[in-house]
Amino acid sequence: MKKITLSFVAISLALGMTQVNAQDFEGANQVELSVSGVPGHTDFVVTGGSLYSNGPLVNMPGGGAGGNDLSLLESVTLGMNILGFGHALTSGYRVADDVTFDTDVELTSIELYAYQTGSTTTSTINHVNLRIWAGSISDVMGGSATLVWGDDLTNVMTSTEWAGIYRASESNTADASRPIMVQTIDLTLSLSAGTYVLDWQTGGTLASGPWAPPIAILGQTDTGNGIQFDGAMWAELVDTGASGIEYFPQGLPFEIYGSEVIGISDNVFTGFNFYPNPSTDIINVTSKATINNLSVYNMLGQQLINVSVDGLNHQLNISDLSAGMYIMKAVVDGVEKSFNIVKK
């Protein structure tokens, strides 16, 4: 079939009772398809990132043009089709994938990947906006996730450069027209143990894309549970295969740098409890020892609430706060400790 770079033909078809929606991607074949419905979730956590790595992106080290690393689309061996998924600032499309932390963490930076077909190894990426949601992929798709950081407008990209990786298909492994760029976002963010979704959009100076390359694992078609927003709704990221009817769920590579927050999980007073968390308005705080004071801070360290309690329980009113994550500091019998709370 005809190879495409900038133009695509959208097709839709029904698979049983499953809803089908158009999907924005750059493919090795001339088809476009997205199938709605939750695929099997496969997590790939590999070493390399200081805190979390959602990958891999490279499946042939040194196998690309000029001996550089290669993110290979197995278009022949596995019949896969999609080189990259659309998430361009100009199109309104976005992509997202999830991460689960087993302990409380402190994030310092995030690295995302994108390419523009036809670029040199000098990055043409000029924008990344990023949102971090507390909740699962299904929560984001259903609109029930809680935003804890970022927005869909602000350019938070700190730097961008060539990652030393090319994206190419098996039909031409020496293709150097898709050098993958890494975008770094520096931030300071404390997160409690749990599942979060990274949701981002990228801008560039060329007409093609930017495109988000999926996770690449030799011999494997299904690599994750990423999703894509088309301006109106979210749908799963799927590789359609050469015929346009396959259903290969795809994940998206990213790196998260930071550290586990040692001791935060044990940062509790005996007999001290607060609930519900997350909450829309009231957090009930109880203790077997006297609660002297409760205060709430945003992630910039600004104090937003400060109340003297001098009792064993208190209803902390957070109804005036915007949705997101905050730090609650409690002083009990003269000892101060901190806890993460989420306003829905």
N, C-alpha and C positions, 0 to 999 in steps of 0.2 A: 504494500500500500504506500501511498505518497507520504513522505516524511514532511513534518510541519515544524515551523519555528514560531511564527507570529500569528498565524490564523488557525482557527479550529472550526470543526463542524460539530454542533451539539445534537446528540440524539437522545431519545428517551424511550424506554421500554419497560414493560411490567414484568416483575419476577414474582409470580404467585400473587400474594397480597401485599408485597413490599412496595413502598412508595419510591419513585425514582426522580431525581432532580439533577439539573445540569451542574457540572462541576468545572471550575477553571483550572487548567493545567497545561503544561507543555509535554506533549507525548511524542514517542517515536513512531506512532501510527495515528491516523486521522480519525480518532474517536473521542467522545466526551461523555462521561457517565458518572453519576454518583447515586449510590443506593442508600436509602434511609433505613435505619434499623441497626441495633447495636451488635457489632461483631464480637467474636471471642476476643478477650483482652489478653494480650501477651506483653509482659514487661521485659525490657532488656536494660539491665543496669550493669555497666562495665566500669572497670577501674580506669583511672586517668584524670577525671575531674577531682578536685580536692574535696568536694562534697557529694556531687551527684552528676552522673553522665547518662543521658538518655540517647543511646546510640546502638551500634556504631554507624558512622557515616562512610568511613573508608572500608571497603571489602577487598581491595587489591592494593596493598602497600607497594609503591614503586611501579605500579602497572599502568600508569597513565602517560600522557605526552611528556617527553623530556625526562622520563624516569620519576615523575612526581606521583603522588598518591592518587588512586582512582576510586571514585564512587561509581561502581559499574551497575548499569541497568541490564539485567539479564533478559534481554529481549528475545534471544534465540533459545537459550537453555530452558528458561521458565516461561517464555511467552509474555513477559511483562511489557508495559507500554509507557508508563508515565515517568518522565525525567524530573519534573518538578511541579509543585502545586502553586497556583496563583494566590498571592496575598499582597497585591500591589496597592499602595496608597491611592493611586488614581482610579482603581477599579471598585473599591469598597469591600473587596474580599479580605478575609482574615484567616489565619490558621491557629490551631491550638492543640496542646497535648498536656498530659498530666504528670505529676510527680508525687510520690508519697515519702514523707519523712517519718522515720520510726522514733526520732527524738526531737526535742526543740532545737531549732537551728538559727544561726545568724548569717544571712546572705550578704555577700560583699560585691558580687558581680555575676552576670549571666551572659553567656555567649550563644548567639543564634546564627544560623547559616542561610545564605541566599546567593543566587547568581542571576546575572542578566546575560542572555545569549548574545554572543558577539563582542563581549567586553574583552579587554586585555587583562593582565594580572594586576592592574591598578584598579582599585575598587571604585565602582560607580554608585555604590549605595550611599544615600545621603539622609536617610530617615528610618527610624524604628520607633513605633509607639507600642507599648506593652501594658497589658493588664494581668494581674495575678488574682485569681479567684479562690476562695476557700470552698471546697466542694469537689465533686467528681465530674467527669465528662458528662454524665447524664444530667447532673445538676445544672451545668452550663447550658446544655441543649434545652433543658426544660425551663430555664430562667430562674432557678431557685438558688444558684450559687451566690456567695457574698463577696463583693469586691473588696480586696484588702490593700491593693496597691495599684497605682497607675491609672491611665485613662486612654481613650482612643484618639487623642489628638496630639499630645505633647511628644516632641522628638526627644527621646531619652538616650539615644545612641552616644556613647562616649568616644568610640573609635571604630574603625573598620579597616580590614586589610585582607589580602589574599591568604587563604588557609593552606595553600600548597596542595590543593586537591582539585582535580577535574571531575566533572560529571559527564559521563559518556555511555553509549550503549554498546552492546557486543558487536554491532555491525561496523563500528569504527572506534576501537578502544583508544586510538591515538588522537581522537578529536579534542582540540584545545579551545573550542569555542565557548565552553561553559566553565570557566574558572570559578570555584566556589569561594565566596567571601565570608569571613567571620565578623560579626558585629558584636561589640562588647557594650554592655549596659552596666555601669557602676551604680551601686545602691547600698543602702544600709537598711536592712529589714529583718526583724525578729519574727519567726513563725513558730507556732506550736506544732508538735507532732501531729501529722494528719495528711490528708490528700489535698493537693492544690492543682489548679489548671493555669498554665501559661498561655496567653492569648495575644497574638501579635500581628503587626502589619508593617510592611517594609516599602520604602520608596527608593527610586534610583533615577539616574539621569538618562538612561537609554529607553528605547521604546519597548523592548522585550522584558516582560516581568516587572519586578523581580519575582523569581520562582523559589519556592522552598523545597530543597531536595529531601526526599524521605530517607529513613533508616535503610541501610543497605547491608544485607547479610547473604553471603553466597549460598545458593541452593535453597533459599527460603523466600516464599512469596508473601506470607503474612508477617508483618513486623510491628504491629501496634494498634492503637485505637485513636489516632489523631482525627481531628474534625476540621471543617472549613465553613466559614460564614460567607454567604453570597450577597450580603446586604440586607437580607430579609430573614434568613433562617440558617441554622447550623445543620450540617449533614456530615456523615462519616467520610474520611479520606479513603478512597479505594483506588487501587490500580485496576483498570478495566481489562487489561490483557489485550493482545493483538486483535482479537475478534470483537472487543467491546462488550462482551457479556460476562467476563470473569469478575470475581469479587474477591480482591486481595486487600484486606485492611492494612493500612500503612501507619507507621509511627513517624515522628519527626525528631531529629537529633538536636540536642542542646546540652550545654554544660552549665552547671551551677557551682559557683565557688563560694566558700564560706566555711563555717565550722559548726560542729555541734555545740550547743550551749551547755557546758558541763555543770551539772548540779541543778539546773532549772527544773527538771522533772521531779527532783526531790525538794524543791523550794516550797515547802508547805509547813504550816503550823499544825500541831496536834489538835484535832477537833475543829479545824477551820475548813469551811466549805462555802462555795458560791455557785449559784445556779439560777436560771438556766444559762448556758453559755454554748452557742451564741444566744443573744437575746435581742428583742426589738425595743424594749423599754425598761424593764426592771430586772436587776440582778439581785437576788436575795443572798445576803452575806451573813453567815452564822459562825459562832466561835464559842469554844468552852472557856476561853480566856477573854479578857476585856479588849474589845476593838477600840483603839484610841482614835484612829484616823483612817480615812479612805480617800485616795486621789486617783485621777485618771489622766494619762498623758497620751498624746498622739505619737506617731513614729518619728517625729522631729524633736521629741522631747519637750513639747509645750504642754503645760498643765492646763487641762480643760475643766476638771471637776476637783473640788477639794471640800471634804465635809468632816467635821468633828463628830465622832460617834459616842464614845464613852459608854459602851454597852456591849451586849453579847450578840446583837443582831442588828441589821440595817438593810433597808431597801434602797439600793443605789439606782438612781434614775438616770438612764443614759438615752432617753428618748430624743433629746435635742442633738445628739451626735449624728454625724453622717455615717452611712454604712461603711464598715471597715474594721481593721484590727487596731486595738489599743492596749496600753499597759496599765493595769490597775496596781497601785502600790497600797499595801495594807500595813498599818502599824498596830501590832498586837502586843500588849504588855511591854511597850517601848521598843519592840523589835520590828524592823521594816523588812518586808519581802515583796517581790514583784510577781505578777501573774499576767498572762495574755488573756484578753477578752475580745469577743467579736460582736459588733453591733450589726444586726441584719437589716 
